[in-house]
Amino acid sequence: MKYLYLVDYWVPFPSSEYGGIVAVVAENDNECHDVLMNWRDECEDQYDSNIMGNVVKAQKFPLANEHASVVVENFVT
C-alpha cells in the first residue's frame, strides 16, 4: 500500500522565507525519505538531516490505487 505524504519543507528561515510543503507518494517513511533525497536541490544538502524528521511528522493518507513513488507536487519558497 502506498501513501500520500505531505512533508513540511526542511530548509529553515531565512534560506526559505516562508517554508513550504512537498507532496510525495511512497510506501513508507524510508522510501519517502529516499524520494526526497533524490528530488532535493544539492545546494540544500546541509539540511539533509532535517528531512527524515519532517517525513516522520508528515500527514499520511492511504491511496486506493497503486502509484509510482514520486514527488507529486511542491510549493516551497
Protein Blocks (a to p, Z undefined) as FASTA:
>chain_A
ZZddddddfbdcfklmngpadddddfblklmmmmmmmmpcfklmmmmmmmmmmmmmpccd
ddfbdcddddfbdcdZZ
